[in-house]
Amino acid sequence: MNKEATGFYQTFDRKDGGRTTTYCAGCGHGIIHKLIAEAIADMGLQDRTVFVSPVGCAAFCYYYFDCGNVAAPHGRASAVATGISRSLPDKVVIAYQGDGDLGAIGFNNAFQAANRGEGFACFFINNSIYAMTGGQMAPTTMAGQKTTTTPYGRDVTRDGYPLKVCEVLAQLDAPTYIERVSVADTKRIMQARKAVRKAIEVQRDGKGFAFVEVLSPCPTNWHMDPVRSAEHCNEVMEKTFPLGCYRDRTADAEPRRPREATTTLADLIGSGSGIEPVVDESFGTKGMKFSGFGGQGVLSLGLVVAEAAGRAGRFVSWFPSYGPEQRGGAASCSVVMGGTEIGSPTVDAPDVLVAMNRPSLERFASTVREGGTVLYDPSTPVEFAPPSGVRMVPFPAIEVAKSCGVPKAVNTAFLGALSAYGLLPIPDEDLLAALADSFASKPHLVEKNVKVFEAARQAALGQR
């Protein structure tokens, strides 16, 4: 009598309807899925588990597993799992990746996660081929193995040797548990079941990084029937990829303390106020973009605004974007503030744009939403039709900064103008406190910048 698997959704609902699986007959993914799903259900971990799906044959894992699910970009499941496990340390995090996904574009993500001993379990499915995209050579393709891109077999003198991921990771100090198993027959499935459960137990107990490689048949791309493909796993693959436990420190591993944040907004700008944001449904989300070139203080201006919004009890995010040049290259940052949690730090259609040079003005002015405002220095020519419904406000920030004897404080002059024009729904005392914090390492500049801020406010009020 077959036991119905637990930990799965009752139906595999997809756009095409029905109860069809996405896997070919004889594929090992379904077996591996069952082992993982049963484990998290038997241990009572479904409500604590976050499953990170890859790109490849298993991209639709979220149709199967009845737990939290996140879909990762190509090769990035280990990176996404790292972020989830650090931000939600009480969760059981599982990354699931194929040999192409992890072994090629995603290898460094997985390798560095293992080297840091991140708190998630990584299940690595090895069928020695790029299965979903047509059967091309993968990093794990064996010497002499024929694929669509190696029709005469993998030539190690030209293509290198197959990547043995367990052996590579076993050289690292941090991983708690590393094992290679197979799902090619009943005996091996039972061994795989034990390995899967141990890896998940490591996560349940907070004992660090666990890695399980699973040799899995691929009848379709190997051009074999399911029985022969299982035999191929046992007789051929295991010669290149020997089964066995490569690391097991579960008995001695201590539960890990939650990681402390190493960099915060306060670290970047100063000590901060320590004020927790307050939910305020009446305060809508406001997106701002600050742009110019490196060296103008674009990012610092955004940081001051973000810190001030935080001091005012708002939810806030700050997101920088800049090129490799330290000075002279394009630089911009986005600030989102709101009365509720911020869903995304990106600002595609800002309510307010501060453009500190001509390229920024020409690039971003058209993105400002209707009813929004563009603030720029009048020395920058406007040689385009202003966007419909957008207010263009020239403000002599360069002139104000120079008149105060601080020509580099153009960003502070724009801050004062933003306040005077009512574009920052933040009290001035919070803006000034954030401005002072931004010069915590250079206290002699605080008074000068406050002077620029006040002069800019007066100049802007005089223009209103």
N, C-alpha and C positions, 0 to 999 in steps of 0.2 A: 504494500500500500504506500503510495507516494505521499510524503508529508508536504503540505502547502507551505511555501516559504513565507516567513514573517519578515517585517521590515520593509516590504514593498507596498506600493499603491495597489489597490485591488484591480484596477484596470490601467492599461498603458495607453492613456488617451493622447493621441497625436492629431495633427490637423487632418490626416487622411482617415481618422476614425479607426474603430476596431481594436482588437487586442493583439495586433501583430507586434513582434519584437523587431528591433532594428538590426539584429545580428543574423549572420548566415548560419545554416545548419552545420553543427560541429564546431562552431566558434567557442573559445573558452571564456569569453566575456560574461556570458550568462551564468556560468558556474561560479565565477569569481564574484559576480554581483550577489548571488545567493549566499555565498559564504560571508560576505561583509554585512549584508542586510540581516541575516540571522544572528550574527554576532552582536550587532548594536541593539537588536530587539531583545535578545536573550539577556543582555546585560542591563536592559532598561535605560539605554542611552539615546533613544531616538530624539527626545526633546532637547538633548544637549549636543547633538551631532550636527556639524556643518560639513557637507560633502562638496568638494571642489571638483567640478567636471573639466575635462580637457578638451582639446580640439582633436578630432580623429574619430575612429569608429565609436568610441564611448562618449561622444559629445552630448548625447541625449540622456545622460545618467539621471538628470532631474525628472525624467518621465518615470523612473523606476523607484528610486529610493524615497521612502516616506520619512524624510527628515529635512533639516535645513539644507538648501542647495544654492550654490553659486557657480556660474559658468565663467571660466577663465579664458583669456586670450591664448593664442597658440604658444605653447611652451611655458606658460606663466603660472600653471597651477601651483607650483611650489612657492612662487612669490606671493600669490594671492593667499595661499594657506598660511604663509608667514604673517601677513598682515592681519588675518582673522585671528590667528592664535595669540598674537600679541595684544590685539585690542579687546579680545574676548577670551581671556586666559582660562575661564571656567568651562569652555566648550571643548568637545572632542572633535578635532579637525582632521579630515581625511582628504588627501590629494590623490587623485587617480589619474595616471598618465601612461600613454603608450610609449613604445621604444622610439618612434619618430619624434613624438612630442617632447619627451624628456631627454632622449639620447642626443638629439641634434640641437635645435634652437633653444630648448629649455634646459640643457645640461648644466650650465653655470648656475642657473637659479636653484636647481636641486642640489648641486654640489656645495654651493655656499650655504644653503639652508642646513644641509647635513653637517657642514663644518662648524656652524654656529650652534648646532644642537637644538634647532627650533622645535617647538612643541606641537608636532603633528605627525600623523602616520602617512607615509607615501607608499602607495601600491603601484608598482611599475610592471606593466604588462608587455612581455617580450614575445613577439611572434616573428622576429627577425626580418621584418619587411614593413614598408609603408602600405598598409592594407587599404585604407579608405580611398586613397588617391590613385590606386591602380597597380600596386605591387612593385614600386620602385625599391632600389637598394636603400636600406636604413643603416644607421650606425651599428646596429647589431647583426646585420646580414653576415652570414658565416662565409668563411673562405671557400670559394668555389661555388657558392650558392647562386643559382640563376634567378634573375629578376628582370623586370621590363627594361631596366637601365644597365643591367649586367647580363645580357643574353648568353654570354659564354662563361658566366660564373664570376664571382668577385675575385679580382686579382689583387692580392695584398700588396704587391709591389707598386701598384698604381693607386689602389683605393684604401690602403691601410688595412689593419686588422679589425675584427669586430670589437666593439666596445663592451667590456665586461664591467658593468656598473657596480655590482656588489663588491667585486675585488677592489675597485677604485675607492669606494666609500669606506671600505674596511680599513684603509690606511689612515683615516681621520680619527682624531681623538674623541670627538664629541658624541657621535651616534650611540644610542643605547642598545639598539637591536637591529641586526641586518640578517636576512635569510633569503635564499633562493629556493623556490618550490615549483611544482608543476601541477596542472590539472588535466593531464593526459589520460589518466585511468583512476579507478576507484581508490587504490592504495595511495596514490600521490595526492588525490583530492583530500583524503583524510589528513595527510601531512600538511597540506596547504591550509586546511581548516584550522589546525592548531596554530600555524604561523600567523594567520589573519587575526585570530583571537588574541594572541599574545601582543601583536602590534597595537591593537585597539585597547587592550588592558594597559599598555604603557601610556597611552593618551588619557585613559580614564584616571590613572593614578598620577598624572602630571610628571612623568619621568623622562621626558625629552623626546628625541627624534627616533622614529622607528621606520625601517625600510624593508619592504617585502617585494622581491622580484618574482614574477609568476611566468613560467614558460607556458605559452598558450597556443593551441593549434589554430591554423588559418587555412582551412581546406580550399577556399575560393582562390586565394592568390598563390597557394602552393600547387594548385591544380591536382588535388588529391581528393578522394572521398574522405568522409569524417574518420573512418576506421584507420585508413592508411596515414592520415595526418596525425592522429594520436600516436601511432607507432613511430612516425618520423620524429615527433617530440622526444620520445623515449630513447630511440636508437641513434639519432643524429644530433639533435640540439644539445642533449646533455653531455656530449663529448666536448663541446665548446663551452657550454655553460653548466658546470657541475652543480648538482643540487647540494644544499647543505646550509648550515648556520655559520655565518661569517663573524657574527658578534652577538653576544648576549650578556649584557650587564644588568638585566632587569632585577636580579636578586639584590644587587648592591646599590643600584641607583636610588638616590633620594629624591622625593618630590621636590620639584623646582619651585623656587619663589617666583611670583609674578615679576616680570621685567619692569624696571622703572624707566619711565621716559627719559631719554638722554637729551632731547632738544625740544623745547617748548617755545611758544611765542614769547614768553617772558625771557627766555634765554637769549632770543634774538634781539629783543628790544630793550630789556631792562628787567627790573624786579617784578613789575606788574602789580595789579591791585589785589589779586586773589579773589575777586568778586565772581560769584557763580551767576550764569545767565538766568534770567527770569522769563518764563513763558508769558508773552503778551500778544494775544491773537489780533489785537488792533494795530500792531506794528507790522506792516507788510515787508516782504523781502526787498532789499535795495541792493542792486549790483553796481559796482563802480570799477572802472579801469583806469590805471595810471600808466602812461607810456612815454617813452623818450629814448635816450641812448644811455649806455652804461657810463656812470660818473656824474649824472645829473641828480642822483638821489631819488630816482623813481621808486625803487623798491622800499627805501626808507620811508618815503611819503606814505605808501600803502600800509606799511607796518604801523606807523603812528596812528593812522585812521583806524586800523584794525584793533590796536591796543586801546584806543579811546572808546571804541564801540563796546569792547569787552568791559571796560571800566563803567560804562553806562548801563551795564546789565543786559546787553544784547548778545544773542548768538552771533558768532562771526567766524569767517574763514579768510585766510590770506593765501593767494596762490601765485607764485612768481613764474615768469617765463623770460629767459634771456639766452643769448648766444654764448659761444666760447670766449668771446673777447671780454676782458675785464673792463676796458674803457673803450668807448666809441661804438660798440655793437648795440644792436637793438635790445631794448629791455622793457618789460612791462610786468604788471602784476594786477591781479583781480582781488577785490575785496567784496565779500557778500556779508551783509548784516541783516538780521531779522529778529522777529519776536518769537520764533520757533526754531527748532533745529534746522541746520543748513543741509539740504539734500546734496548739493554739488558745489564745489568751490569755483567752478568755471563760470565765466561771464561772457556769453556770446552776444548779448544785446544789452549793453550797460544803460543804466539810468543816467549816469554821469561819466563823462570821459574827460580826463585831464591829459592833454597832449602837449608834451614839452618840447617837441621838435616837429618839423614839417613832415617827415616820413610817417610819424605816428598819427598826425592829424589826417593825412591823406589815406592812411590804411584803415583807421578805426572809426572815423566820423560817420561813415555810411552804416555802421553797425549799431549806432545809438538808437534806442527805441523811441517811437513817437512820444513827444512830451518830455523827452530827456534834454540834457544840457551838455554842451561841449565847452570846456574852459581851456583857453590857449593864450599864448603871448601874442600881442599885435605885431611883433616883429616877424611872425610867421605868416607869409602870404597865403590867403585862401583863394586858390585858383580852381575851385570846383563849386558846383551848385550845392549849397547847404541842403542836407536831407530835409524832406518835408516834415513839418511839425517838430523840428529839433531847434532848440535855442542855441545860437552861437554867441559865446560871451568872450570877447577879448579882454584880457587883464594884463597890465604891465608888470608881470612878476619880476622880470629881469631888472627893470628900472627900479622897482621898490627895493629889491635886494641890494643893488648897487648903492642906492641912496642911504641905506643903513650901514654901509661899509662892510657888508658881508655878501659879496657877489656870488658866492657858491650856494647861498641859501635860497635859491629860486624855488626849490620844493617847499620850503617853509612859507614863502610868500603865497604860493598856490593854496597852502593849507589855510592861511588866514582868509583868502578870498572865498574858499569853499564855505567857511564858517559864516562870513558876512552875507553871502548870497543865499544862505539858507539851504545849501545843498548837503549839509551834514547834520542830520537830526541828533546831534550829540552836544551836550553842554560844553561851554568853553573851558570850564575848569578841568573836565576830563581830557580835552584836547591838549591843554597846556601841561597837564600831568604826564600824559603820554609823550609829549614832545620833550619834556625834561628827562624822562626815562630813556629816551633814545640817545641822549648824550651822557648817559651815566658814566661812561669811561672818559669823557671829555667835559667835565663840569664847567670849564671856563667858556664853553660855547653856548651854555643854556641861556644866559642872559641876552646874548647877542641874537639868538634865534627867537626868543620871546619878543624882542624889539621888532624883528622883521615881521613876525606874526601880527603884532598889534598895528604896525604901519600898514600892512596889507589889508587888514580889516577896515581900517579907516579909509584907505583908498577905494576899496570896493564899496563901502557904504556911501561914499561920495558919488559913485557912479550910478547908484540905484535910483 
